[in-house]
Amino acid sequence: MRKCVFILLLFFLLSTPGFVKELYICCAMGVKEPVEEIAGRFTAESGYKLYFNFSSSGNLAHQIEAGAPCDVFISASLFWSEYLRKREFIKSFIPFATTKLVVVAPIGTFYRNLKDICKVQRLVIGNYRIAPFGRYALSALKNTGLYRCVKDRLILANDVLQAAAWVVTGNADAGVVYYSDYLKFKGRLKLVWVFPNNVHDKILFTVSSLTDLGERFVRFLFTPEAEAILKRWGFEPVPIGR
């Protein structure tokens, strides 16, 4: 009888919300899909319950600053990680992935190189005040001389997924996005140009833990299993310590 009572009590405790470890992950939209897949593997191994907040890195940083729950912050640039570090919300951050910056256009369009992009009526890039890919894009356009002919035709997206979707739906004639986002829409987008790394700051996705619970997920991002997922989604893993 006592054994049955003990088993029932244990079952009740394990079933209560307070007994389940919960993690809040604030993640840049540019790395949404691989992080979701990695998180699924992490949950299967750890039993943690994960909650996600996907947005631009700048929006996430401001939300954390305002008190939004967050155990793990994944940023698409060093800038917003450093922003939170200076304000003592995080102690440090670690790069874990990189990718390329590319120009895309709808399938069937005539655009074949950077010169052709001067002919577009609407070129979408990120809102460079909050979205890191917008900062990278603005730098790349200026350093390749393309900015002069497109500066009056730029439209700004809140995040990289929105930018790619605008090109797919025809709301923009072309766009500057991450190579990983081109892969998501590969059947509906054509790859026009890959920017060399020397025309913009290196694209680095960084991760930082705001709590002790978040540390376990951070470590999981550097496992071979997680790195294989990143590669499949068009990212290049950055080994820890580099």
N, C-alpha and C positions, 0 to 999 in steps of 0.2 A: 504493500500500500504506500509506504513512504517513498519507495523507488518511483512509483507512478506519479506521486505528487511532485517529486524532484524533477522528473522529466517534463511534466506539464509546466512547471515553473520556469525551467530552462528554455522551453519552447516559447513561452510568453515573453521572456526577456529578450530573446533573439529576434522576436517579431516586432518589438517596439521600435519606433523611429530613432530613439536616442541611442539604441544599441548598434545601429548601423553607422559606419563611418561615412561621412559625406564630404565631398570635395566640390568646391566651386571653381570652375576654370574660366578665366576671362581670356578669350583667344581672338587674335587678329583674323579677319575674314579670309585673308589670303591663304591661310593654312588650315582652313576649316575641315575639309574632307579627310585628309590624313590624320588630323588630331582626333576626329570622331572615331575613325577606325582604330587608331592606337588606343584610344580610351576604352573601346569595347573589349580589346584584349586585356587591358589593365584591369577592368572591372571583373572579367572572368577569372583572373588570377588572384585578385585582392579582395573581392567582395565589396569594394567601396561603391557607394552610390554617387554618381557624378551629375553635376548640373553645369550647363554651359551658358556663357554669355558671349555671343559672336558679334563683333562690330569692328570699326576701324581702330587702330592702335591708340590714336589720340582720344577718341570717345571713351575707350576703356580706361585709359589713364585718368581722365577727368572723373569718370564714375568711381574709380577706386579712391581717388582723392576726396570725393564727396561721401565716402562711406559704404559703397556697394560691397556686398560680400565677395571675397575672392581669396582663394588659397594658392592659385597658380596663375601667373600673368604671362601670356605668350604674345610677344610684340613682333611686328614686321620691321622694326628698325631699332638701332641703338638709341636713337633720339628719345623715344618715349620711355624706354627702360631707364635711361639716365635721368630723365625727368622725375620719375618716381624714386630713384635712388637718392637724388639730391634732396628730396622732400622726406626721406627716411621711411617710405612705405615698403621699400625692399632694401636688402643689404647688398645684393649683388645680382648679376644676371649672366647667363651663359648662352653663347650662340649654339644652335643645334641644327640649322638647315640654311641652305642658300638656293637660289634659282636665278634664271635669266630674265631680263626685261625685253619684251618683244612688241612689235606692231602687228596687229591682226585686223582683218577685214572680212566681210561676209564672203562665203563661197560664191564664185562666179563673177566677182568684181575684177577690174583690170589692174588693180594696184599690184606692182611687182617689186618696188624698191622705195627707198626714202624719197626720191624725187617725185614719185607718183603721189606720195602723201600730201605734197603741197597743193594738190588739186582737190582735196576733200573739202566738203562744206562744213562737216562737223567731226571733230576729232575729240574723242573722250579720253581724259586722263583722270587721275584721282584728285580730290580736293586736297591740295598739298598742305593745307593748314592742319588737317587731322589724319590724312591717310598717307602712310609712308610711300606707297607706290606712286602717288602723285608727286612727291618730292623727287623720287628717282626719275620719273618721266620728265619733269620740268628741267632737271639737270641734263638729261640725255638730249632733249630737244634743243636746248641752248648750245650744248657742246658739239652738236653735229650741224649747227647752222639752220636747223629746220624751224626753230621757234619763230623766226622772222616772218615766215610765210603762213604760219598756222595760228599765231597768237590771238587773232581776232575770231578764230573759229573753234576755240577750245570750249568744251563743255565738261563740267566737273561732276564726277560720281563720288558718292560717299564711301564706297568700298570697291575693291577690285572685282568682286563677283557682279556687282551692279554694272560696272563698266563693261565687262565682257558680255553681259546680257543685253545691254543697249546696242552693242554692235550686232549681236545675233538677231535682234528684233528689228534692226534698221533704224533705230532711234539715233544712231551715230554711224557715220560712213566708215570709220576706222577707230582703233583704240590702242592705247599703250597699256599693256597688262603684263602680268607674270607669265612665263612660259608654262607654268603649272596650270594656269587658268585657260590658256589656249588648249591644253590637252583635255580639259573638261568638256570643251565644245568642239573638239577636233572635227567632227563630221559637219559642223555648220560654220566653222571659221577657217580662213586660210592664213598661213603664216607668211607675213610680208617681209619682216625684217627682225633680226636678232641684234640688239645693241651690244657692242663690245663692252667689257667691264670697265674700261678706262674712261667712259663718258659719263659715269655716275658713280656715286658711292657704292661700295659692295653691298649687295642685298643680303642682309643677315636677319634671320628669325631668331629671336632670343627667348629664353624661358627663365623665369625667376619664381621662387617660392616665397609666399608671404606668411606661411605657417609651417609648423613641423609636419603636419599631415601632408602638405603639398610636396614635401621633399621626396616622398616615395614615387610620386608620379613623375617628377623631374628626372629621377634616376632611370625610370622606365623608358623615357624618351631616347636614351642612349644605348638601349639594348639592340642586339642584331635584329630582333623581330620588328622593333619600331623603325629602325633604319631601312629595312626592306620595304616597309609600307611607304615611307617618305620617297624612296626612289621610284616606286611604282606610280606615284602621283606627280612626278616631274621635279622633285627636289633632290638636292645633293646633301646628304648628311654632313654635318661638321663634327668631327670627332672631338670629344671633350678634351680641353686643354689647348686647342688650337685657336 
